[in-house]
């Protein structure tokens, strides 16, 4: 298909869109992996959200 | 599951686990259909094949405003109802909205150069969308500046609602001022003025980008909930160490 005399602009628009969308997807996936890894590391060290501490031992903003 | 159940982050995570894969598949199918329709769409009688840039530019322009509207609704949820996931939704949406606005600006420039003879003019539509892009960057920076998510969420919510005044300015800029940018062709009184052979690919691509936003927004909300869990666990660890 002939994209005419302005083909460069058309192709550039689609390439930039593809790169941006790919970058967004990659960022979301990488962030998920990073958070899962951090939670795994913390749990391996014995840190859980349901802490062994009783609620009254926790700082006020975490009670 | 009632809507109120989704206020529980654990239940919300379970829902995203079930929804993300089907949404991703739907998004891919919509893009495949939209890109095919864009490829076979006829040339415009004035613009020629350059009209194909519209199938990227317009959906992203629509989403740039829609995502700020989503953030505004979430901000009301933060400030008025103190919904636990409202600021999570707002924070997760901001980078996505910034990306869509960036694409609207860049593809608009690439469309403007061959059509108008210039990449940029300081007319009301282009300027107000640039302001919208800078507002997205500002909100993202604000989130990163304040450590406590609750405080950051309230500050961002206020700024988001103030920034929402820009949405009608963007939408009606082509009516209120003399602009190089053309007036509305789809969402207008009297209905669309675009022929179906070009309107159909445009709407399919708009659906594809909308599904992309929904999918990535859910995934980003999931990531933010996990990030806050990490923070809570770090704080617990620090508290245990100091005790």
Interface residues (C-beta under 8 A of the other chain):
Chain A: X1 X2 X3 X4 X5 X6 X7 X9 X10 X12 X13 X14 X16 X17 X20 X21 X23 X24 X25 X27 X28 X29 X31 X32 X35 X36 X38 X39 X42 X45 X47 X48 X49 X51 X53 X57 X58 X59 X62
Chain B: X39 X43 X48 X49 X50 X52 X53 X56 X57 X60 X95 X96 X99 X102 X103 X106 X107 X110 X111 X113 X114 X212 X216 X219 X220 X222 X223 X226 X227 X229 X230 X232 X233 X234 X235 X236 X237 X239 X240 X243
